[in-house]
Amino acid sequence: VIEKESMIDDENVDPVLAVYRGCITDELRRFAYLAETEVVDVEYALKLADSLGVARWVFRNPRGLVGALAAIGEDLRGDYTYELIAYRTFSMRGKPRMIDPGSVIAMDEATRGETYANIDPETGRILVTPRGMDPVLYGIRGETPEAVYRAHRFIKSYEEVERWVIFRSNQCTDAHLKSKRTISSLKPYVAAVLEGVVSDRPRIIPGGHVIFKLSDGTGTIDCAVYEPTGRLRVIASKLVDGDRVRVYGGVKPFDKGLTFNIEKIEVLEARAITRIMNPLCPYCGRRMKSAGLGKGFRCGRCGFRDRGSAKIEIYMDRDLKPGLYLPPPRAFRHLTKPIERYGREKTGGVVWFYPWHEP
């Protein structure tokens, strides 16, 4: 199947098949967790496969063994969702996908809340169809097998669907964001959750990306919110030093050190910002002016004077409220949990559904 279906002539394609017989061990579960949250060394994967008697077929580079073992070890004991994937015929691969956009819009409206990230609301971009050379025609992610199957029946395709299958998966679950870490413990390419205080005002760099510093008592790190994240970048630009936030994302190394690439921001506490201003006139409501040193204030509109009044402290509207902020769906990663799924997490209790594939 791999030799027939994979583009093994492409040097960038490194398929690996792993087969394990037996109960899922804690070591395999731990391996899956590591693969979801950080970079795993291929040698570790090879040693684990040998120790567990995992049969494997490596067609070029063994790097794919990491993902194969992680797929075995991820037994979805935690949260999970479903995805219906429709596949293209071999002759159509590499050609533009022929899907009726109107049918996707109708599907999204009919199944909203039960399926996720079908369309980007800001741009109208269709998200169920990938853009690459892969054999997937479209993929629909949702809360139940019934939901994705119902959504699938809305889709009008102007090319043949070679087959479709419903998978249970960890997509849309934040499976990679399970670990809360300190800044001092970070290393390149780990996914993490950080909690700390914004330690300087955000700055916008060329390209429209927003950068700010976060401190947690163990260290300080640059946090980056990139332009494609849309509204999340706007939220980041409203932060000020002293705001307490929880950020979710991954670590990337640069010449000057580590940067935390943000996937979502949770504002825990927005610092109050005050300004010292002249008092308002009690008669006409206009802000008064100083009448001179030690002479109080006077109103330029009605002439009222008050020698005993003093400047007042005004709390400014922050236009930023505590809460969880996500980017638009077009900037989601496969594992990103949409805001609609918060509070709907589930464990165990797999529901059998038919039909789950065709043919």
C-alpha positions in Angstrom: 0.0 0.0 0.0 2.8 2.5 0.9 4.8 1.7 -2.2 1.6 2.2 -4.3 0.1 5.2 -2.6 3.1 7.2 -1.3 5.2 9.6 -3.4 8.3 7.7 -2.5 10.2 9.1 -5.5 10.1 12.5 -3.7 13.2 12.8 -1.6 11.2 14.8 1.0 8.8 11.9 1.6 10.0 9.4 4.2 7.2 6.9 5.0 7.6 4.5 7.9 5.3 1.7 8.8 5.3 0.4 12.4 3.4 -2.5 13.7 3.1 -3.3 17.4 1.2 -6.3 18.9 0.2 -6.1 22.5 -1.2 -3.7 25.1 -0.1 -0.1 25.0 2.6 0.3 27.6 3.2 3.3 29.8 6.5 3.8 28.0 4.7 4.1 24.7 2.2 6.6 26.2 5.1 8.6 27.6 6.7 8.6 24.1 3.5 9.9 22.6 3.4 12.7 25.1 7.0 13.7 24.3 6.4 13.6 20.6 3.4 16.0 21.0 5.3 18.5 23.2 9.0 18.5 22.1 11.5 17.2 19.6 12.2 13.5 20.0 15.5 12.0 19.0 15.3 9.3 16.3 17.7 7.1 18.2 15.4 7.0 21.1 12.6 5.9 18.8 14.7 3.1 17.3 15.8 1.9 20.8 12.2 1.9 22.0 11.0 0.0 18.9 13.7 -2.6 19.4 12.9 -3.1 23.1 9.2 -3.6 22.5 9.6 -5.7 19.4 7.9 -3.2 17.1 8.1 -4.4 13.5 9.0 -1.6 11.1 9.5 -0.8 7.5 11.7 2.2 6.7 11.6 3.3 3.1 14.3 6.0 3.3 14.9 8.0 6.5 13.8 6.5 9.9 12.6 9.9 11.1 9.0 8.9 10.5 9.3 6.3 13.2 8.8 9.0 15.8 5.4 9.8 14.5 4.5 6.2 13.9 5.3 5.2 17.5 3.6 8.3 18.8 0.4 7.3 16.9 0.6 3.9 18.6 1.2 5.3 22.0 -1.5 8.0 21.9 -4.4 5.9 23.0 -6.7 8.9 23.4 -7.5 8.3 27.1 -7.8 12.0 27.4 -9.9 14.4 25.3 -10.6 13.5 21.6 -12.5 14.6 18.6 -13.4 13.0 15.2 -12.4 13.8 11.7 -13.9 12.6 8.5 -11.3 12.5 5.7 -12.3 12.2 2.0 -9.5 11.0 -0.3 -8.8 11.9 -3.9 -8.2 9.5 -6.8 -4.6 9.1 -7.7 -5.1 10.9 -11.1 -6.3 14.1 -9.4 -3.4 14.5 -6.9 -1.6 17.7 -7.6 -4.5 19.4 -9.3 -6.8 22.1 -7.9 -9.4 20.6 -5.6 -12.9 20.8 -7.1 -15.2 21.5 -4.2 -18.3 23.7 -4.3 -17.6 26.6 -1.8 -21.3 27.2 -1.3 -21.8 23.6 0.0 -19.1 24.2 2.6 -20.8 27.4 3.7 -24.1 25.5 4.0 -22.5 22.7 5.9 -20.8 25.1 8.3 -24.1 26.9 9.1 -25.9 23.6 9.6 -23.3 22.0 11.9 -21.8 25.0 13.7 -20.9 24.2 17.2 -20.6 20.5 16.3 -17.9 20.9 13.7 -14.9 23.2 13.8 -12.7 25.4 11.6 -14.5 24.9 8.4 -14.3 28.5 7.2 -12.2 31.5 8.3 -14.8 34.1 9.4 -12.5 37.1 8.7 -11.5 36.1 5.2 -14.1 33.6 4.1 -11.3 31.2 3.2 -12.4 27.5 3.0 -10.4 25.6 5.5 -11.6 22.0 5.0 -9.5 21.6 1.9 -5.7 21.4 2.2 -3.4 23.1 -0.2 -0.6 20.6 -0.7 0.0 17.6 -2.9 -1.4 15.1 -0.4 -4.2 12.8 -1.3 -6.8 14.4 1.0 -9.7 16.1 -0.8 -11.2 17.5 2.4 -11.3 16.9 6.1 -14.1 17.8 8.6 -13.4 17.9 12.3 -16.1 17.7 14.8 -17.4 16.6 18.3 -19.0 13.3 17.3 -18.9 10.8 14.4 -22.6 11.7 13.7 -21.7 15.4 13.3 -18.8 14.9 10.8 -20.8 12.3 8.8 -23.8 14.7 8.6 -21.4 17.5 7.5 -19.8 15.3 4.9 -23.2 14.8 3.2 -23.5 18.5 2.6 -20.3 18.7 0.6 -20.6 18.8 -3.2 -17.5 17.6 -4.9 -17.0 17.9 -8.7 -14.3 15.2 -8.6 -14.6 11.6 -7.5 -14.1 10.8 -3.9 -11.9 7.7 -3.9 -13.0 6.8 -0.3 -13.7 8.4 3.1 -13.0 7.3 6.6 -13.9 8.7 10.1 -11.0 8.8 12.6 -11.0 9.4 16.3 -8.1 11.8 17.0 -6.5 14.4 19.3 -7.1 17.2 16.8 -8.7 20.3 18.3 -7.8 19.2 21.9 -4.6 21.2 22.7 -2.8 17.9 23.2 0.5 19.7 22.8 -0.2 22.2 25.4 -0.4 20.1 28.5 2.7 21.2 30.3 3.0 24.4 32.3 6.7 25.4 32.5 8.9 28.1 33.9 10.8 30.4 31.6 14.2 29.2 33.0 13.3 25.5 32.1 12.5 26.2 28.4 14.5 24.6 25.6 14.2 24.9 21.8 11.1 23.5 20.1 9.1 22.6 23.2 5.4 23.4 23.5 4.5 24.9 26.8 2.2 27.1 28.8 3.8 30.0 30.6 2.3 32.3 33.2 3.9 35.6 34.1 3.8 39.4 33.9 4.4 41.6 30.8 7.6 43.4 31.5 7.6 46.0 28.7 5.2 47.5 26.2 4.7 45.5 23.0 6.5 46.7 20.0 5.6 46.1 16.3 8.5 45.0 14.1 8.7 44.9 10.3 6.0 42.5 8.9 3.5 43.6 11.5 4.5 41.1 14.1 4.1 42.0 17.8 6.9 41.3 20.3 6.7 41.8 24.1 8.7 40.5 27.1 7.3 38.2 29.7 8.8 37.6 33.1 7.8 34.9 35.6 10.4 35.2 38.4 12.7 32.6 36.9 13.6 34.5 33.8 12.4 36.7 30.9 11.6 35.8 27.3 10.6 37.5 24.1 7.0 36.5 23.1 6.1 36.8 19.4 2.6 37.1 18.0 2.9 36.9 14.2 0.9 38.9 11.7 -1.1 35.9 10.3 -2.7 35.4 13.7 -4.9 38.4 12.9 -7.0 39.5 15.9 -4.6 37.8 18.3 -1.9 40.3 17.2 -4.3 43.2 18.0 -4.9 41.8 21.5 -1.1 41.5 22.1 -0.6 45.1 21.0 -3.0 46.2 23.8 -0.9 44.7 26.6 1.1 46.9 28.9 3.8 46.2 31.5 2.3 44.8 34.6 -0.5 42.8 32.9 -0.6 39.2 34.2 -1.1 36.7 31.4 -1.0 33.0 30.6 0.4 32.3 27.1 0.3 29.1 25.1 2.7 28.2 22.3 6.2 26.9 21.4 9.8 27.9 21.7 12.0 28.7 18.8 15.7 29.5 18.9 17.2 32.6 17.3 20.7 34.1 17.3 19.9 36.3 20.3 18.3 33.5 22.3 14.9 31.9 22.6 11.6 33.3 21.5 8.2 32.0 22.6 5.8 31.9 19.6 2.3 32.5 20.9 -0.7 30.4 19.8 -3.2 31.9 22.3 -3.2 34.4 25.1 -5.2 34.3 28.3 -5.4 37.7 30.1 -5.5 37.0 33.8 -5.3 40.5 35.1 -5.2 43.8 33.2 -3.3 46.4 35.1 -5.3 49.5 35.9 -3.9 52.6 34.1 -4.6 56.0 35.6 -4.0 59.6 34.6 -3.8 62.7 36.7 -6.2 65.3 35.3 -7.8 68.6 36.2 -11.2 68.3 37.9 -14.5 68.8 36.1 -16.6 71.9 36.6 -19.5 70.9 38.9 -21.9 73.2 37.1 -21.3 72.7 33.3 -19.2 69.5 33.3 -16.3 70.9 31.4 -12.8 70.1 32.5 -11.4 73.1 34.3 -8.0 74.9 33.9 -5.5 75.9 36.5 -6.1 79.4 37.9 -2.4 79.7 38.8 -0.1 78.4 41.5 -2.0 78.0 44.7 -5.2 79.5 43.2 -7.1 76.4 42.4 -9.0 75.9 39.1 -11.4 77.9 36.9 -13.9 76.9 34.3 -13.3 78.5 30.9 -16.9 78.0 29.9 -19.0 79.3 32.8 -16.4 81.1 34.8 -16.7 79.0 38.0 -13.7 79.1 40.3 -12.7 76.7 43.1 -9.6 77.5 45.1 -9.9 74.3 47.1 -10.0 71.8 44.3 -7.1 69.6 43.3 -6.1 67.4 40.4 -7.9 64.0 40.3 -6.8 60.5 39.4 -8.8 59.0 36.4 -8.9 55.3 35.6 -8.5 54.9 31.9 -10.5 52.4 29.8 -8.1 49.6 28.8 -10.2 48.2 26.0 -8.8 44.8 27.2 -10.7 42.5 29.4 -9.6 39.3 31.2 -10.3 36.3 29.1 -9.0 33.8 26.6 -8.1 35.0 23.2 -7.4 32.9 20.1 -6.3 33.6 16.6 -8.8 33.2 13.7 -9.2 29.6 12.4 -6.9 30.1 9.4 -4.0 30.4 11.9 -4.9 27.3 13.9 -2.6 24.4 14.2 -4.1 20.9 13.9 -4.1 20.4 17.6 -5.4 23.9 18.5 -8.6 23.7 20.6 -11.3 26.1 19.3 -13.0 28.3 21.8 -16.3 26.4 21.2 -14.7 23.2 22.7 -13.8 24.7 26.1 -16.0 22.9 28.6 -16.8 20.1 26.2 -13.7 18.0 26.8 -14.4 14.2 27.1 -12.6 11.0 28.1 -13.2 7.4 27.3 -16.7 6.2 26.4 -16.1 5.6 22.7 -19.4 5.7 20.8 -19.6 3.2 17.9 -21.0 4.6 14.7 -22.0 3.3 11.4 -21.2 4.0 8.6 -17.6 5.0 9.5 -16.0 4.4 6.1 -16.8 3.9 2.4 -15.9 1.7 0.7 
